[in-house]
Amino acid sequence: MSVRQLTGRLPFTQLVMDATGSKGVTTLFLIIILIIFSNATRGNTISASRALLAFGRDDMLPYGHLFTVCVLGEPIWGITLSMVVALLVGLVQFGPAAAFNSLTGSATVFLFLAYALPCLCMLLGGRKRLNRLFPERLHNLGRWGIVCNLVAVFFVVQALVIYSFPAGLVSRLANIRSDR
């Protein structure tokens, strides 16, 4: 069975099953992936909760004092909020496929924007201010910094244009090319 003919919601499982030909190996492989994702999720949740702790400590959040409460050295309300948000986002995959695709697509776009904005700020005058405040800093690319930031912004803009195409249009274009 091809992944395109798959009626279920787990194409990755079908890919692994097609590659290995064994249900046991597929199950073992998916358990390994599940363990890796579980550990990564725990690290991400704790990192986000500590960021919330820092924002709450500096009074940058509404009700920030709640995020400074620690139990056994961990910010318990930050962990709780991070887990609730992750669970709510995870529920989206049980809804329409368009909602899930929009969520994952927007996450990619915002990740690229978060990468490009500091580069853009450096290009629009931030470099002069940084050179004035910290003339002898450890990581200074000199004149190559402008080139690196320009290249980074160029590739991010290019990737954003590509990721902003609707998935239906991309699949139709792919079908037109395969028919030739």
C-alpha positions as a LaTeX table, in Angstrom:
\begin{tabular}{lrrr}
\hline
Residue & $x$ (\AA) & $y$ (\AA) & $z$ (\AA) \\
\hline
Met1 & 0.00 & 0.00 & 0.00 \\
Ser2 & 1.27 & 3.45 & $-0.90$ \\
Val3 & 1.32 & 6.29 & 1.60 \\
Arg4 & $-0.89$ & 8.28 & $-0.79$ \\
Gln5 & $-3.52$ & 5.51 & $-0.61$ \\
Leu6 & $-3.43$ & 5.41 & 3.19 \\
Thr7 & $-6.79$ & 6.05 & 4.81 \\
Gly8 & $-5.53$ & 6.28 & 8.41 \\
Arg9 & $-3.89$ & 9.23 & 10.14 \\
Leu10 & $-0.42$ & 7.76 & 10.65 \\
Pro11 & 1.50 & 7.81 & 7.37 \\
Phe12 & 4.84 & 7.56 & 9.20 \\
Thr13 & 3.82 & 4.19 & 10.63 \\
Gln14 & 2.93 & 2.97 & 7.15 \\
Leu15 & 6.29 & 4.19 & 5.82 \\
Val16 & 8.13 & 2.24 & 8.51 \\
Met17 & 5.95 & $-0.82$ & 7.89 \\
Asp18 & 6.65 & $-0.65$ & 4.15 \\
Ala19 & 10.39 & $-0.26$ & 4.77 \\
Thr20 & 10.75 & $-3.07$ & 7.31 \\
Gly21 & 7.96 & $-5.44$ & 6.32 \\
Ser22 & 7.53 & $-6.51$ & 9.95 \\
Lys23 & 4.93 & $-5.38$ & 12.49 \\
Gly24 & 7.27 & $-6.23$ & 15.37 \\
Val25 & 10.15 & $-4.15$ & 14.03 \\
Thr26 & 7.74 & $-1.31$ & 13.22 \\
Thr27 & 6.40 & $-1.38$ & 16.78 \\
Leu28 & 9.91 & $-1.44$ & 18.26 \\
Phe29 & 11.04 & 1.44 & 16.04 \\
Leu30 & 8.00 & 3.53 & 16.98 \\
Ile31 & 8.56 & 2.84 & 20.69 \\
Ile32 & 12.14 & 4.12 & 20.33 \\
Ile33 & 10.85 & 7.27 & 18.61 \\
Leu34 & 8.20 & 7.68 & 21.36 \\
Ile35 & 10.86 & 7.50 & 24.09 \\
Ile36 & 13.01 & 10.09 & 22.29 \\
Phe37 & 10.04 & 12.45 & 21.83 \\
Ser38 & 8.99 & 12.00 & 25.47 \\
Asn39 & 12.42 & 13.01 & 26.72 \\
Ala40 & 12.56 & 15.96 & 24.33 \\
Thr41 & 9.11 & 17.08 & 25.45 \\
Arg42 & 10.17 & 17.01 & 29.09 \\
Gly43 & 13.21 & 19.17 & 28.32 \\
Asn44 & 11.15 & 21.64 & 26.28 \\
Thr45 & 8.52 & 21.91 & 29.03 \\
Ile46 & 11.10 & 22.58 & 31.72 \\
Ser47 & 12.91 & 25.14 & 29.54 \\
Ala48 & 9.65 & 26.97 & 28.83 \\
Ser49 & 8.71 & 26.93 & 32.52 \\
Arg50 & 12.06 & 28.41 & 33.49 \\
Ala51 & 11.62 & 31.14 & 30.88 \\
Leu52 & 8.20 & 31.86 & 32.42 \\
Leu53 & 9.87 & 31.95 & 35.85 \\
Ala54 & 12.35 & 34.57 & 34.62 \\
Phe55 & 9.60 & 36.66 & 33.03 \\
Gly56 & 7.48 & 36.39 & 36.18 \\
Arg57 & 10.42 & 37.27 & 38.42 \\
Asp58 & 11.02 & 40.43 & 36.38 \\
Asp59 & 7.29 & 41.38 & 36.46 \\
Met60 & 6.92 & 41.04 & 32.69 \\
Leu61 & 3.81 & 38.83 & 32.84 \\
Pro62 & 0.33 & 39.38 & 34.18 \\
Tyr63 & 0.09 & 37.45 & 37.45 \\
Gly64 & 3.84 & 36.93 & 37.21 \\
His65 & 4.12 & 36.10 & 40.90 \\
Leu66 & 2.36 & 32.77 & 40.20 \\
Phe67 & 5.18 & 31.67 & 37.90 \\
Thr68 & 7.80 & 32.26 & 40.60 \\
Val69 & 6.36 & 29.52 & 42.86 \\
Cys70 & 8.83 & 26.61 & 42.93 \\
Val71 & 8.29 & 23.09 & 44.27 \\
Leu72 & 11.42 & 20.95 & 44.61 \\
Gly73 & 13.34 & 23.60 & 42.70 \\
Glu74 & 11.06 & 23.61 & 39.65 \\
Pro75 & 8.55 & 26.34 & 38.71 \\
Ile76 & 5.37 & 24.30 & 39.07 \\
Trp77 & 2.90 & 26.77 & 37.49 \\
Gly78 & 5.17 & 27.32 & 34.50 \\
Ile79 & 5.38 & 23.56 & 33.95 \\
Thr80 & 1.60 & 23.28 & 34.30 \\
Leu81 & 0.96 & 26.07 & 31.78 \\
Ser82 & 3.49 & 24.60 & 29.33 \\
Met83 & 1.87 & 21.17 & 29.56 \\
Val84 & $-1.66$ & 22.53 & 29.15 \\
Val85 & $-0.67$ & 24.53 & 26.07 \\
Ala86 & 1.13 & 21.49 & 24.60 \\
Leu87 & $-1.91$ & 19.29 & 25.23 \\
Leu88 & $-4.28$ & 21.80 & 23.64 \\
Val89 & $-2.03$ & 22.11 & 20.60 \\
Gly90 & $-1.87$ & 18.30 & 20.44 \\
Leu91 & $-5.66$ & 18.10 & 20.29 \\
Val92 & $-5.64$ & 19.97 & 16.98 \\
Gln93 & $-4.59$ & 16.82 & 15.14 \\
Phe94 & $-7.92$ & 15.21 & 16.05 \\
Gly95 & $-9.73$ & 18.00 & 14.21 \\
Pro96 & $-9.69$ & 18.79 & 10.53 \\
Ala97 & $-6.46$ & 18.20 & 8.66 \\
Ala98 & $-6.49$ & 21.82 & 7.45 \\
Ala99 & $-6.29$ & 23.09 & 11.05 \\
Phe100 & $-3.35$ & 20.82 & 11.83 \\
Asn101 & $-1.54$ & 21.81 & 8.64 \\
Ser102 & $-2.13$ & 25.49 & 9.37 \\
Leu103 & $-0.75$ & 25.10 & 12.89 \\
Thr104 & 2.40 & 23.30 & 11.81 \\
Gly105 & 2.91 & 25.70 & 8.90 \\
Ser106 & 2.55 & 28.76 & 11.11 \\
Ala107 & 4.98 & 27.26 & 13.63 \\
Thr108 & 7.56 & 26.96 & 10.85 \\
Val109 & 6.94 & 30.52 & 9.68 \\
Phe110 & 7.25 & 31.94 & 13.22 \\
Leu111 & 10.44 & 29.96 & 13.82 \\
Phe112 & 11.98 & 31.48 & 10.69 \\
Leu113 & 10.80 & 34.96 & 11.70 \\
Ala114 & 12.31 & 34.55 & 15.16 \\
Tyr115 & 15.61 & 33.72 & 13.48 \\
Ala116 & 15.50 & 36.58 & 10.97 \\
Leu117 & 14.37 & 39.44 & 13.23 \\
Pro118 & 17.65 & 39.80 & 15.19 \\
Cys119 & 19.57 & 39.69 & 11.89 \\
Leu120 & 17.29 & 42.37 & 10.46 \\
Cys121 & 17.68 & 44.52 & 13.59 \\
Met122 & 21.45 & 44.28 & 13.26 \\
Leu123 & 21.20 & 45.40 & 9.64 \\
Leu124 & 18.92 & 48.34 & 10.46 \\
Gly125 & 21.27 & 50.06 & 12.89 \\
Gly126 & 21.68 & 47.65 & 15.76 \\
Arg127 & 25.27 & 46.92 & 14.77 \\
Lys128 & 26.32 & 50.56 & 15.32 \\
Arg129 & 24.76 & 50.59 & 18.76 \\
Leu130 & 26.32 & 47.23 & 19.66 \\
Asn131 & 29.75 & 48.43 & 18.50 \\
Arg132 & 29.34 & 51.57 & 20.60 \\
Leu133 & 28.28 & 49.68 & 23.75 \\
Phe134 & 30.64 & 46.70 & 23.42 \\
Pro135 & 33.56 & 47.59 & 21.13 \\
Glu136 & 35.79 & 44.66 & 22.25 \\
Arg137 & 33.25 & 41.82 & 22.41 \\
Leu138 & 34.25 & 38.20 & 22.06 \\
His139 & 32.15 & 37.30 & 19.00 \\
Asn140 & 32.57 & 40.04 & 16.41 \\
Leu141 & 32.48 & 39.13 & 12.73 \\
Gly142 & 33.58 & 42.62 & 11.70 \\
Arg143 & 32.59 & 43.51 & 8.14 \\
Trp144 & 31.54 & 39.89 & 7.52 \\
Gly145 & 28.69 & 40.34 & 10.01 \\
Ile146 & 26.74 & 42.45 & 7.53 \\
Val147 & 27.24 & 39.84 & 4.80 \\
Cys148 & 26.17 & 37.00 & 7.09 \\
Asn149 & 23.06 & 38.88 & 8.21 \\
Leu150 & 22.13 & 39.75 & 4.62 \\
Val151 & 22.49 & 36.12 & 3.53 \\
Ala152 & 20.46 & 34.92 & 6.52 \\
Val153 & 17.63 & 37.38 & 5.88 \\
Phe154 & 17.65 & 36.54 & 2.16 \\
Phe155 & 17.28 & 32.80 & 2.78 \\
Val156 & 14.61 & 33.31 & 5.43 \\
Val157 & 12.56 & 35.50 & 3.09 \\
Gln158 & 12.96 & 32.92 & 0.34 \\
Ala159 & 11.88 & 30.10 & 2.69 \\
Leu160 & 8.90 & 32.12 & 3.92 \\
Val161 & 7.68 & 32.58 & 0.36 \\
Ile162 & 7.96 & 28.85 & $-0.26$ \\
Tyr163 & 6.25 & 27.88 & 3.01 \\
Ser164 & 3.43 & 30.35 & 2.41 \\
Phe165 & 2.18 & 28.52 & $-0.69$ \\
Pro166 & $-1.06$ & 26.63 & $-0.02$ \\
Ala167 & $-0.52$ & 22.85 & 0.20 \\
Gly168 & $-3.25$ & 22.18 & $-2.38$ \\
Leu169 & $-1.53$ & 24.37 & $-4.95$ \\
Val170 & 1.80 & 22.66 & $-4.37$ \\
Ser171 & 0.28 & 19.18 & $-4.77$ \\
Arg172 & $-1.53$ & 20.24 & $-7.96$ \\
Leu173 & 1.72 & 21.59 & $-9.39$ \\
Ala174 & 3.44 & 18.32 & $-8.49$ \\
Asn175 & 0.69 & 16.34 & $-10.22$ \\
Ile176 & 0.98 & 18.47 & $-13.35$ \\
Arg177 & 4.73 & 17.79 & $-13.50$ \\
Ser178 & 4.28 & 14.04 & $-12.97$ \\
Asp179 & 1.68 & 13.83 & $-15.77$ \\
Arg180 & 4.18 & 15.11 & $-18.33$ \\
\hline
\end{tabular}
